[in-house]
Amino acid sequence: MRDRTPAPGTRALVAFACCASLALLAAGCGEGAPTADKSPSLDGNPVSTPSASRPVPSGGKGSKDPDDINGDGHRDLLVPLPSRSQAEDGLTGVVFGSAKGLDPSTHAVYDYADGAVTTADLDGDGYPDFVSTEQSDERQLPTVDWGGPTGPKAEEATRIQIPADTPNEGLSRPVRGDFDGDGHHDIAAVRQDGAVTLLYGPFTRSGAPARTEMRPGKGSWLAADDIAPSGEPRATGLLVHEGDDGEQTGAVLYPARDGSGLSRTSVQLREGNAVAWGDYDGDGVRDVAIGDNGSRNNEPDASIEGPDVVASLAVYPGKGGDPITYKIPKSRENSYYGPGDYTSADPDGDGKDGVLVSTDDGALLIDGERRTKVLREGPARVKGKKTPARSLQARPYAAADFDADGKEELILGWGKSSLFGLYGEQPTHWWITAGTTARDKTAFATMSFAGRS
């Protein structure tokens, strides 16, 4: 087996154009009822099989969208690629966009384990850079691979310069944002003591941030509001989440305001391991949703989630005030599917987001008191074995407007391995839906990306 581990201080970036073995899978047909849509399972029936590989588009003049990897003005999609064995890490794939939306026949593969990479334009040249962490002498250090018209190149990664008073263990779990609202992309990362280090852009090519700050906390991981795809400066809030051992735990929120940046004081939020950001009341101000993701600590004497946490999520208004709580479907007994992570989505383009959650019966869009099912199913049989009925449903992954029509497509994923059925890990099949309808903009599988069949 080929060793994919990069040498210290480097990042092996392996890019592949689409090969002829890529199977583009059948999409659903018809609009269907908007409250309970269903598409056929993916049993083959390719939409198209490219007869030749397509090169990654180049020549883009740059973009302010942190998800436009090649800077050509079209949003791209990062997806995790599954490992082929327990001894091998997964990779990160990029499906490139076009004027008509995502084009699965044009993709690249990068050597980042299981999608553990954050994209942000740290130097402000219009091409997103890839930010990850490397282990060096028992320290975790954030590094950056600089982007360009065809994406990051295979070259030595640059270590991001961190404050001298950072604990010996370094920084981990970097997330992107624009925490001071100045239009430059920033990075936040967790210190070993749970505090948060803020690294503000623009960065120099030697990895030096424009300035740094620290926020106290007992964090294990971070969730940041997203940078506006339009590039319009918008201050992004930051949520610092406590660690957990399977149980639902709490978080603190550092709100952000345009003109004043990230607050120095935090707001305590309720327990819940799923987080999403959006404008859920349509008032033009960003809100945050936090709630039950279905995970539990089943060890003896473990704490039990209270009734105010179980099968519910709370939306904290961006303008302040009491949170609004919504119920979500409970998992069936002995079901490991659970709600999982949350995704914000505006599929009708009205400027008001809903929260997309996973249930035992497929994806569910919660928009105030309105509930809309969006069902996609994986293959009924995989390598001759029947897929259990409880493992057919695809999970929500993200939402974005890839074709610039003002309406977001929903991104759903499904995996053939038991890890997906248990934890939602290692998806292999993908749907880019036409909103909440049964029609898909495209549907494809990633098993053949870089020969990962």
N, C-alpha and C positions, 0 to 999 in steps of 0.2 A: 504493500500500500504506500502510495506516495505521501511523504510528510508535507503537510500544508502549513506547518508552523513557521512563521516568519523568523528570520534572524533578529536578534536584539536590535531595537532601534529602527527596524524596517517593517514595511507592510507589503506582503505579496498581493498585488492587485492583478487578478487574472480576468481579462475581459473576453467574452465570447459573443459572436453574433449568433443569431438563431440558426440552428441546423435543420435539415429537412425532416428529422425525426420528431420535431415538435408537433404534438397533436393539439390542434385547436378544437375544443369540444363543443357539442351542440348547445345552442342557447334555447331558452324557452320561447314560445310563440304566443302572440295575442296579449291583449291588455289585461284581461281577467278582472275579477272584482277587487277594488282597491283595499278591501279590508281583510282578505284572506287569499293571497296570491300563491300560486304553485307553478313550478316549472318541471319538465321531465327530468328524471335522473340522468346522469352522464354515463351512458353505456357505450360510448364511441361516437359514431356518426360525425366525423370531423367537419367543421365549417370550412376549413381550408388546410392544406398541407403545403407549405412553401416549397417550391422546387429548387430554390437556391437561398443561401443565407443573405440576410440584409445587413449591411454595415450600420454601426451606431451612427445616427445623424450627427454631423459636425458643422462647424461654421456659425454656430449661434453667436450672437453679439452680446450675450449676457442677459440676465434676468434678475429681478428682485425677489423671485419666488424661491424659497429655500429647498423646494422639491422639484425644481427644474434643473436636473443634474447637468445637462449639456448646454444650458443657457439659450435654447432656441425659441423660447416663448411658450413652450408646451409643457404642462406639468407631467412628471414622471412618477412611477410607483415603485417603492422599495418593498420587496417581499423576502421573508426568510425561506431558505431552501433546506430541505431535510437532510440529515446525515444518512449515510448508507450503512453505518454500523455504529455500535456503541463506542468504538475506539476512534471515531472520526467526528469532528465538529461539522455542523451545518455551515452553509455559506449565505451570502446576501445577494439577491438578484435585483436588477433594475429593469423594469419594463418601461420602455420609452414612449412618450406621448407624441401625438401628431395633431394636425388641424382637425381630424375627425375623432380624436380621443386616443386612448391607449392602443398601442400596436404591439401585441404579444410576439409578433414575428421579428421584432427588433428588441433585443435585450442584451444585457451584460451581466457577468457574474464576478463578484468581488469576494476576496478571502477574508471576510469578517464572520466570526462564528455566530450562527443562529440569529443573524440580523442585529447583532449588538453594535450598531453604528448610528450616530446622529449626524444629520446633514445640516450645515449652516454655512453661510458665506462670511467667513471670519475676516477676510482681508478686503471685502467689498469690491471684488473685481467682477461681480456678476455671475460667478460660477460657484455653486455650493461645494464646500469642502467636507470631507468625511472625518468625523471626530469619533474616536474610540479610546479605550484604555489599554495600556500594556503593563505587564508585570515586570518589574526591574528591581532586583535585590529586595524582594519582599515588599516593595512599594508598588502601588497602582498609580500610574501617571497618565493623564490625558495626552493623546497625540492627535495630530492632524495630517491628513493627506490632502494636498492642495488640488482643487478642482481645475477643470479646463473645458474647452469646447467639446470634448468627447468623454468627459468625466475624469476622475482622478487617474493618475498614471502610476505605473509601478516604479516607485523611487523611494528613497529613504524617507520615512515619516519624520515629521518635526514634533518634538516634544513641546507641549504648551508650557510656558513658564508660569509657575505657581508661586504664591507668596512664600517667603522664607520661613515664616512661622507655622507653616502647615505641618501637622503631625507626621511622624516618620512613615506612617502607612500610606500617605499620599491622598489622592482624590479618586472617587469612583462614581459610577452611574451619571455621566454628564448628560444634561438636557439643554436644549437650545431655547432661546427667547430673545426678546428685546425689552429687558427689564427696566430701562430708563426711557424707553420710547423715543430714542433719537434716530431710529432708522438703521442703526448698525446692529448686527447680530451678536448676541452675547451667549455665554455658556455658564451654567450653574452646575456644581458638582458637590458630592457629599464628602465631608471629612470623616475620619474614623471615629471621632468623638461625637458625631451626629450633627455638628454645625455645617453650615452651607457656605461655600466659597463662590462668589460671583466674579466672573471674568468678563469684563466689558470690551466690546469691539469698538473700533477696528483693531485687528491683530496685525503685527508685523509678520513678515515671512520667517522670522526667527522664532515665532511663537509667543511674542510678548503682547499681552493685552494692553489696551489703553489705560486701564486702571482696574483695581480689584477692591472688593468689599467682602464682609462676612456677615452672616445672619445666624444667630444662635438657634439651636434646635436639638432634637433627639431623633434625627432622621435616619432612615434606612434607604429610602429611595425618594425621588422627586417626580413631580408632575408639573409641567409649565403650560400655560396658555400658549396657543400657537401663534406664530408670526403670520400676519396677513399675507396671503398669496399675492396680492396686488403690490406688495412692497410699501404700502402706505404706512408710515410710522404709527405704531400702536403699542402702548406699554402693556407688557404681558405679566400677569400675576404668577406666583410660584407657590405650589403646595409642597410641604415637607411632611412625608408620611413616616409614621413609626414602623419599626420592625414587627414581624409577626412570626408565629410558628404554626400557621394555618388558620388561626382565629382572626376575626375581624378586629382591626385596630384603628386608632384615630389619627388625625393629622392636624397640622396648623397651616393656615393660609396667610401668605404675605400678599395683600392686595397691591395692585399697581394702578396708577392714575396717570393719564397723559399730562405732561408738564411737571409732575413731581416724582415719577418713577416708582420703584418698589418701596413699599412702606417699611419702616424700621420696627414696627410693632406687628405682632401676629394675631390672628383670630383662631380660636380653637374650633375645630369642626367635629362632627359626630364620627362614630366608628363606621368603617367601610373600606374595603380594599380595592374598589373600582372607582375610577375618577374620570371625568370628562369635562371639557370646557365648551361653552357655547352661549348664544343669546337665546335663552329659553322662553323669555317673555316678550321678545320682539321690541324692547325699548332702546336698542342700539348700544347697550352696555353689556359687557361680557359677564356671564355667571359661571358658577362651578357646580357640578353635580358629583356627589359622593355617595356610595351605598354598598350594599351587600353583593359580593361577587360569587357567593356560594361556597367559598372555602371554609373548612372547619378543622379544628384541632380535636381529633377523636381519641386522644390519649386519656387514660384515667385521671380524674380530678381536674381535667381541663375546664376552663371557664366556658359557660354556655351563653351564646348571643341572646340578648334580651329581645322582647317583642317589638321594640322600637327600631331594631336593626334588621331582624330577619325579613327577607324578601321585601326590602324597601330601599328607596334611594331618596336623597334630599337635595333640593336645588337651593343654593345660597345666592340670592339676588346680588348682582354687581353693585347696585346702589345701596346695599345694606338692608337690614330688616330681617325678620324671622325666616328661616328656611321653609320651603314648601315640600312636604313629603308625599311620595307616590309609591303605591304598592307595585311590586313586580311578581310574576308567577313564581311560585315555589317549585323546586325540583321534586320530581317524583321520588318516592321512597326507593332507596338503593340506587339512585341515579347519581352519576358522577359528572353529569354534563354541566349543571349549574349555570348561573348567569354569565360568569366570566367577566372580562373587561367591558367597559362601556365605550360607545362611540357616539359623538354628536353628528347630526346630519340634518340638512335642509333640502330634502329631495324635491320639494315643489317650488323652491326659490322665492318664498314669501318673506325671507329675512328672519324667520323664527325657527330655531333649531328644535329638534326632538332628540331623545336619547335612545339609541339603538342598543338593545340588550339581547343576550342569548337565552333561550329557554329550551326545555326538552322537546318542544314542538317547532323549533326553528327561531329565526330572528324576529324580534318584536320592536317596532318603533313606538315609543311613548312620547306623544306630543300633547302635553297638558292632560286632559282626560280622554283624548283620542288614542286608540290602540290599533295598529296596523301590522298584520303578519306579513313577513317577507320570507318565503320558504324556497330554499334550494337544497337539493339532495345529491350526495355523492353516488358513485356507481353502485348498483345493486350487488355486483359481484366483483371481487378483486382477486386476480390470479386463481380463478376457479372457486373461490370461497365466498359464500354468501355474506354480505355485510349485515350485521345485526340491525334491526329496525331502529333501535335507540341510538345508533351511531351514524345514521344517514344524514342528519341535518347539518348544514353548513353554519358556521359561526360568523358573526360580524367581525370585521377586521378594521375598517376605516371608512371614510366617506370623503369625496372630493369631486370638484367639477373639472373633469378632464377635457371636455369638449367645449368649454367656455360658453355654455348656453344659459348660465345663471342658475342652473339646478344641479345639485350634487348627486352623483352616482353613489350607490352603496357598494361596498367591497366586502364580499363574503368569501370565506375560505373553508375548505374541508380537507381532511387528511386521511390517508388509508391506514396509518399505523395506530396501534393501541394508545400511543401517547396522545394522539388527538382526541380519541374518545374519552380519555381520562382527564386531560388537562388542557386540551385545545392546542397542543404543540405540534409542530412539523406539518403544517397544511401542505397539500400537494395540488389541489384543484381550486380554481378561482373563478368568481363571477363578478363582473362589473355591471350592475343592474341599471335599468332605465327607471330610476326612482324606486317606488314601491310596487311597480307593476311586475307582471310575470315575464316581461321582455328584458333581455340582456343586451347591453351595448357590445359586450364580448364575453366569452368564457374560454378558459384555457387551463392547461395543466403545466406544472413546472418540473415534472419528473425528468424530462430530458435536458433541462438546463445543465450544461457542463457535464452531461453524461450521467445525471443522477436519476437513473431509472430503477 
